[in-house]
Amino acid sequence: MAKLSESAVAKITEICNRYKDEKTPLMLVLYDVQNEYGYIPLEVQEIISKEMNISVAEIYGVVTFYSFFSLTPKGKYVVGCCLGTACYVKGAQQIIDKFSEILKIKPGETSEDGLFTLDALRCIGACGIAPAISISGTVYPKMTVDKVPALIEEYRAKGAAA
């Protein structure tokens, strides 16, 4: 989204206008923009700032505070590895390391093919089924290092079929 097209600017403006009458519209606008484009780069934040009369600094602060917003494009499948205490003590670090090794990316990065983004999460609220990971919203309980290769292949096959 290096240079925004007129249609992209119009869509962002339309999203902003959709929430003009809300008491606190910023989160709603950011959520819809993230869903539409997959991320919220500075150029988009500047448009939102102008349309909503909110400083870019405030928008940037919100985008960088909440982990579900992103400044960079994400892969088709976002792999979130929980590193909270319960997951960590049950081997979560080895699981994220295996994803990192196979996908050839570090946490926070996206694979070359654009299919996977690897995220290290502090807690996904699944302590009872630790270690847990999520892939684009689907939670996988009691994950093991041995299950990682097959799971990646399953999603690669889905990505190729789509």
C-alpha positions in Angstrom: 0.0 0.0 0.0 2.9 2.3 -0.7 0.9 4.9 -2.6 -2.7 4.8 -1.9 -5.1 4.7 -4.8 -8.1 7.0 -5.0 -10.4 4.1 -4.3 -8.4 3.2 -1.2 -8.6 6.7 0.1 -12.4 6.8 -0.7 -12.8 3.5 1.2 -10.9 4.7 4.2 -13.0 8.0 4.2 -16.2 5.9 3.9 -15.1 3.9 7.0 -14.4 7.1 8.9 -17.7 8.6 8.0 -19.5 5.4 9.1 -18.5 6.1 12.7 -18.7 9.9 12.8 -21.6 9.9 15.2 -20.0 7.4 17.6 -18.8 8.8 21.0 -15.4 7.0 20.7 -15.0 6.1 17.0 -11.3 5.4 16.7 -11.2 1.7 17.7 -14.1 1.0 15.3 -12.5 2.8 12.4 -9.1 1.1 13.0 -10.8 -2.3 13.3 -12.6 -1.9 10.0 -9.5 -0.5 8.2 -7.4 -3.4 9.6 -10.0 -5.9 8.3 -10.2 -4.2 4.9 -6.4 -3.9 4.3 -4.7 -6.3 6.8 -2.6 -3.5 8.3 -2.6 0.2 9.2 0.4 2.0 7.7 1.3 5.6 8.4 -0.3 6.9 5.2 -3.7 5.4 6.3 -3.2 6.8 9.8 -2.8 10.3 8.2 -6.1 10.0 6.3 -7.9 8.8 9.5 -6.3 11.7 11.4 -7.6 14.2 8.9 -11.1 12.6 8.7 -11.6 12.1 12.4 -9.7 15.2 13.6 -7.5 13.0 15.8 -3.7 13.5 15.9 -1.6 10.9 14.1 0.4 10.5 17.4 -2.8 9.4 19.2 -3.7 7.0 16.3 -0.2 5.6 16.2 -0.3 5.1 20.0 -3.5 3.0 19.7 -2.2 1.0 16.7 1.0 0.1 18.5 -0.6 -0.5 21.9 -3.0 -3.2 20.7 -1.4 -6.4 19.4 -4.3 -7.1 17.0 -3.4 -3.9 14.9 -0.4 -4.0 12.7 1.8 -1.4 10.9 3.0 -4.0 8.4 1.2 -6.5 6.2 0.5 -9.8 7.9 0.5 -13.2 6.2 -2.7 -15.0 5.2 -2.4 -17.1 8.3 -1.3 -15.5 11.6 0.3 -18.1 13.9 0.1 -16.9 17.5 2.2 -18.9 19.9 1.3 -18.3 23.5 4.3 -17.7 25.8 2.3 -17.1 28.9 3.4 -18.8 32.1 1.3 -22.0 31.8 2.2 -22.5 28.1 5.9 -21.6 28.6 6.4 -24.1 31.4 4.9 -26.8 29.1 7.3 -26.2 26.2 5.9 -23.2 24.3 9.3 -21.8 23.6 10.3 -25.0 21.7 7.1 -24.8 19.7 7.6 -21.3 18.6 11.3 -22.1 17.8 10.0 -25.0 15.6 7.6 -22.7 13.7 10.5 -20.2 13.3 12.9 -22.9 12.0 10.4 -24.4 9.5 9.0 -21.0 8.3 12.5 -19.4 8.3 11.1 -16.3 10.1 11.4 -14.8 13.6 8.4 -13.8 15.7 6.9 -10.6 14.2 7.9 -11.5 10.7 6.0 -12.8 7.7 7.2 -15.7 5.5 8.5 -15.0 2.0 5.5 -16.6 0.4 3.2 -14.3 2.4 1.3 -17.2 3.9 2.4 -17.0 7.5 3.1 -14.4 10.1 4.6 -15.6 13.4 3.6 -13.8 16.6 4.8 -14.4 20.1 1.8 -13.8 22.4 1.9 -13.2 26.2 -1.4 -15.1 27.0 -4.3 -16.3 24.9 -6.4 -17.3 27.9 -6.1 -21.0 27.2 -4.0 -22.0 30.3 -6.0 -25.2 30.9 -5.1 -26.6 27.5 -1.4 -25.4 27.5 0.6 -25.2 25.5 -1.7 -23.5 23.0 -1.3 -21.7 19.7 -3.8 -20.0 17.5 -3.8 -19.8 13.7 -6.0 -17.0 12.4 -8.4 -17.4 15.3 -8.5 -21.2 15.6 -7.0 -22.4 18.9 -4.9 -25.6 18.9 -4.6 -27.1 22.4 -1.8 -29.2 24.0 0.5 -28.4 21.1 3.7 -30.3 20.7 6.9 -29.7 18.6 6.1 -32.9 16.7 2.7 -31.5 15.5 4.2 -28.3 14.0 5.3 -29.6 10.6 2.0 -31.3 9.8 0.1 -28.2 10.8 2.2 -26.0 8.6 1.7 -28.3 5.7 -2.1 -28.3 6.3 -2.2 -24.5 6.1 0.2 -24.5 3.1 -2.2 -26.8 1.3 -5.2 -24.5 2.2 -3.3 -21.5 1.0 -2.4 -23.2 -2.3 -6.0 -24.2 -2.9 -7.4 -20.8 -2.2 
